[in-house]
Amino acid sequence: MFCAPAVADGFVYGAGEGGDLYAVDAATGKEAWTGVVYVGSENGELFAVTA
């Protein structure tokens, strides 16, 4: 992973050097999901990021 990862509920979340987003099962090290991540901003904008 290219960034400092976030850890929550048994998963490690982070971004790769190419901008891809990853969710990895912390116990097995296997990729947990792929898809689109939706992120809302404080001013009400909604962003969709392909994972």
N, C-alpha and C positions, 0 to 999 in steps of 0.2 A: 504494500500500500504506500501511496505517495504522501499521505497526510498523517497527522496524529489520529489514530482511530478512536471511535467512541464505543464503549461497551455497555450493553444493557440487556437484561433478561436472557443471558446466555448467548448473545450474538455480538459479533464485532462488526462495526460499520465503518467504512472508509472509502476513499477515492483512489483510483489508480492514476498513474502518470498521464494517461491519455484522457482523463476526465470521467472514466467509467466509475459507477458506484457499485460497491460490493457489500453484501451481508454474508458473513461467514459464521457457521456454527462454532462457537468457542470450544466445545468439547471434542468435535470430530475434525475440525478444520475444513469441512466441506462447504462449498457455496450453498447458501440457504435459499436465495431467490434471485430472480431477474424480473425486470418489468419497468414500470414507471413509478417514480417517487414524486408525490405532490407536496409542495412546500408553500405555506402562506406567509406573507410578510406583514409587518405591523400596520402598513397603510392599506391593507386589504387586497393586495395583488396576489394572484395564485400562479405558481410556476410549476411546470411539469418537466421532470428530468428523466431521461431514459436511463434505466439501470442495466 
